[in-house]
Amino acid sequence: MPPSPRAALCPVTQEPVPDLDPDPDPDPEQAPRPAPYPRRRSGGRLALSLTLPGDPRSAAVARGVVTTALRAYGLASYTWPAALLASELVALNATLTPQRDLYLSLRHRDDALRLLVWDQHPDHACPGAAALCAQRRRRGLWLLAAVVDDWGGDWGVCDALPPQRGYKSWVVLPR
């Protein structure tokens, strides 16, 4: 990734380039100036991952991070639904699995936004308890289901693959 002027704090990256022009008195008005900020590309390849505490207050953090990331990558059209969906997923998973970290992943590829939340929910010894837990998890995401359906997307909940434990809740929103 090329360094941006905002992040180029290292003096090594700011070394002068050798002057190849023999003109000793260049006109300062005609000298090219670097752009103050890198140009934004609409719909860039967004890839964001973070770990949040298993606390319902983490939903507000997830909402803020998702909103900021989407605006920074020129994907503002996704802001409202993605922020809502992230906060719904984080709040529910933090409620079902308190005091355990949650993993939030946000990706934009192939003209679709993908959001995933993984929690560390322990396995249930009784099959009836596992079925009841899964039913409560899906019922708790009724607002998420309505928003995803309205946007023509897809969502689901599945077991995490070994060696991880817990559940992964995911959403895909098309452009």
KEMIFI-932199 format. One record per residue (C-alpha): x, y, z. Coordinates in steps of 0.25 Angstrom, whole numbers, plus 5000, padded with zeros to 4 digits. Example, Ala and Ser with C-alpha at 12.3 -4.5 7.8 and 13.67 -1.06 7.14 Angstrom:
! residues 2
<site c1="5049" c2="4982" c3="5031"/>
<site c1="5055" c2="4996" c3="5029"/>
This chain:
! residues 175
<site c1="5000" c2="5000" c3="5000"/>
<site c1="5006" c2="5013" c3="4996"/>
<site c1="5009" c2="5023" c3="5008"/>
<site c1="4999" c2="5034" c3="5009"/>
<site c1="5003" c2="5048" c3="5013"/>
<site c1="4995" c2="5048" c3="5025"/>
<site c1="5002" c2="5035" c3="5031"/>
<site c1="5016" c2="5039" c3="5026"/>
<site c1="5022" c2="5043" c3="5039"/>
<site c1="5035" c2="5036" c3="5037"/>
<site c1="5046" c2="5046" c3="5033"/>
<site c1="5052" c2="5035" c3="5024"/>
<site c1="5040" c2="5035" c3="5015"/>
<site c1="5042" c2="5050" c3="5013"/>
<site c1="5056" c2="5050" c3="5008"/>
<site c1="5058" c2="5060" c3="4996"/>
<site c1="5058" c2="5054" c3="4982"/>
<site c1="5070" c2="5057" c3="4974"/>
<site c1="5068" c2="5068" c3="4965"/>
<site c1="5069" c2="5063" c3="4951"/>
<site c1="5065" c2="5077" c3="4944"/>
<site c1="5077" c2="5086" c3="4941"/>
<site c1="5069" c2="5098" c3="4943"/>
<site c1="5074" c2="5105" c3="4955"/>
<site c1="5063" c2="5115" c3="4957"/>
<site c1="5049" c2="5107" c3="4956"/>
<site c1="5036" c2="5115" c3="4956"/>
<site c1="5030" c2="5112" c3="4970"/>
<site c1="5016" c2="5114" c3="4964"/>
<site c1="5018" c2="5104" c3="4954"/>
<site c1="5024" c2="5093" c3="4963"/>
<site c1="5015" c2="5081" c3="4965"/>
<site c1="5009" c2="5080" c3="4979"/>
<site c1="5005" c2="5067" c3="4985"/>
<site c1="4991" c2="5065" c3="4989"/>
<site c1="4988" c2="5068" c3="5003"/>
<site c1="4980" c2="5055" c3="5005"/>
<site c1="4980" c2="5042" c3="4996"/>
<site c1="4969" c2="5042" c3="4986"/>
<site c1="4957" c2="5033" c3="4991"/>
<site c1="4953" c2="5022" c3="4982"/>
<site c1="4938" c2="5019" c3="4982"/>
<site c1="4935" c2="5005" c3="4987"/>
<site c1="4950" c2="5001" c3="4990"/>
<site c1="4953" c2="4988" c3="4996"/>
<site c1="4949" c2="4990" c3="5010"/>
<site c1="4954" c2="4979" c3="5020"/>
<site c1="4952" c2="4982" c3="5035"/>
<site c1="4953" c2="4973" c3="5047"/>
<site c1="4953" c2="4976" c3="5062"/>
<site c1="4951" c2="4969" c3="5075"/>
<site c1="4940" c2="4975" c3="5084"/>
<site c1="4937" c2="4972" c3="5099"/>
<site c1="4925" c2="4963" c3="5101"/>
<site c1="4917" c2="4975" c3="5107"/>
<site c1="4904" c2="4981" c3="5101"/>
<site c1="4911" c2="4994" c3="5101"/>
<site c1="4920" c2="4989" c3="5090"/>
<site c1="4908" c2="4991" c3="5080"/>
<site c1="4910" c2="5006" c3="5080"/>
<site c1="4925" c2="5004" c3="5077"/>
<site c1="4922" c2="4994" c3="5066"/>
<site c1="4912" c2="5004" c3="5060"/>
<site c1="4922" c2="5016" c3="5061"/>
<site c1="4933" c2="5008" c3="5055"/>
<site c1="4925" c2="5002" c3="5043"/>
<site c1="4919" c2="5016" c3="5040"/>
<site c1="4933" c2="5022" c3="5040"/>
<site c1="4939" c2="5011" c3="5031"/>
<site c1="4928" c2="5012" c3="5021"/>
<site c1="4929" c2="5027" c3="5019"/>
<site c1="4944" c2="5026" c3="5018"/>
<site c1="4944" c2="5016" c3="5007"/>
<site c1="4933" c2="5023" c3="4999"/>
<site c1="4922" c2="5013" c3="5003"/>
<site c1="4913" c2="5023" c3="5010"/>
<site c1="4900" c2="5016" c3="5003"/>
<site c1="4902" c2="5005" c3="5012"/>
<site c1="4904" c2="5013" c3="5025"/>
<site c1="4890" c2="5012" c3="5031"/>
<site c1="4887" c2="4997" c3="5029"/>
<site c1="4901" c2="4993" c3="5032"/>
<site c1="4902" c2="5001" c3="5045"/>
<site c1="4888" c2="4996" c3="5049"/>
<site c1="4892" c2="4981" c3="5046"/>
<site c1="4905" c2="4982" c3="5053"/>
<site c1="4899" c2="4987" c3="5066"/>
<site c1="4888" c2="4977" c3="5065"/>
<site c1="4898" c2="4966" c3="5064"/>
<site c1="4908" c2="4970" c3="5074"/>
<site c1="4897" c2="4974" c3="5084"/>
<site c1="4890" c2="4960" c3="5083"/>
<site c1="4903" c2="4952" c3="5083"/>
<site c1="4908" c2="4960" c3="5095"/>
<site c1="4895" c2="4957" c3="5102"/>
<site c1="4896" c2="4942" c3="5099"/>
<site c1="4910" c2="4941" c3="5102"/>
<site c1="4914" c2="4951" c3="5113"/>
<site c1="4928" c2="4954" c3="5118"/>
<site c1="4934" c2="4947" c3="5105"/>
<site c1="4941" c2="4954" c3="5094"/>
<site c1="4933" c2="4956" c3="5081"/>
<site c1="4940" c2="4957" c3="5067"/>
<site c1="4934" c2="4967" c3="5057"/>
<site c1="4938" c2="4966" c3="5042"/>
<site c1="4934" c2="4976" c3="5031"/>
<site c1="4937" c2="4973" c3="5016"/>
<site c1="4934" c2="4979" c3="5003"/>
<site c1="4937" c2="4971" c3="4991"/>
<site c1="4930" c2="4967" c3="4978"/>
<site c1="4920" c2="4979" c3="4980"/>
<site c1="4914" c2="4973" c3="4993"/>
<site c1="4916" c2="4976" c3="5007"/>
<site c1="4919" c2="4965" c3="5017"/>
<site c1="4918" c2="4966" c3="5032"/>
<site c1="4921" c2="4955" c3="5042"/>
<site c1="4921" c2="4954" c3="5057"/>
<site c1="4927" c2="4942" c3="5064"/>
<site c1="4924" c2="4939" c3="5078"/>
<site c1="4930" c2="4929" c3="5088"/>
<site c1="4917" c2="4923" c3="5092"/>
<site c1="4919" c2="4910" c3="5100"/>
<site c1="4913" c2="4897" c3="5095"/>
<site c1="4901" c2="4891" c3="5101"/>
<site c1="4901" c2="4878" c3="5107"/>
<site c1="4886" c2="4875" c3="5105"/>
<site c1="4881" c2="4875" c3="5091"/>
<site c1="4868" c2="4882" c3="5095"/>
<site c1="4876" c2="4893" c3="5101"/>
<site c1="4884" c2="4895" c3="5089"/>
<site c1="4871" c2="4896" c3="5080"/>
<site c1="4865" c2="4906" c3="5090"/>
<site c1="4877" c2="4914" c3="5090"/>
<site c1="4878" c2="4914" c3="5074"/>
<site c1="4863" c2="4918" c3="5074"/>
<site c1="4865" c2="4930" c3="5083"/>
<site c1="4877" c2="4934" c3="5075"/>
<site c1="4869" c2="4935" c3="5062"/>
<site c1="4857" c2="4941" c3="5069"/>
<site c1="4865" c2="4952" c3="5075"/>
<site c1="4870" c2="4956" c3="5061"/>
<site c1="4856" c2="4959" c3="5055"/>
<site c1="4859" c2="4974" c3="5052"/>
<site c1="4872" c2="4969" c3="5045"/>
<site c1="4864" c2="4959" c3="5037"/>
<site c1="4854" c2="4970" c3="5033"/>
<site c1="4865" c2="4980" c3="5028"/>
<site c1="4873" c2="4969" c3="5021"/>
<site c1="4860" c2="4965" c3="5014"/>
<site c1="4857" c2="4979" c3="5010"/>
<site c1="4871" c2="4981" c3="5004"/>
<site c1="4870" c2="4968" c3="4996"/>
<site c1="4882" c2="4962" c3="5004"/>
<site c1="4884" c2="4949" c3="5012"/>
<site c1="4887" c2="4945" c3="5026"/>
<site c1="4889" c2="4933" c3="5035"/>
<site c1="4895" c2="4927" c3="5047"/>
<site c1="4904" c2="4915" c3="5048"/>
<site c1="4914" c2="4908" c3="5057"/>
<site c1="4928" c2="4913" c3="5056"/>
<site c1="4938" c2="4903" c3="5050"/>
<site c1="4948" c2="4896" c3="5059"/>
<site c1="4957" c2="4900" c3="5065"/>
<site c1="4948" c2="4911" c3="5069"/>
<site c1="4936" c2="4909" c3="5077"/>
<site c1="4923" c2="4917" c3="5077"/>
<site c1="4914" c2="4923" c3="5066"/>
<site c1="4916" c2="4932" c3="5054"/>
<site c1="4905" c2="4941" c3="5050"/>
<site c1="4907" c2="4947" c3="5036"/>
<site c1="4900" c2="4957" c3="5027"/>
<site c1="4902" c2="4960" c3="5012"/>
<site c1="4896" c2="4972" c3="5006"/>
<site c1="4897" c2="4974" c3="4991"/>
<site c1="4900" c2="4988" c3="4984"/>
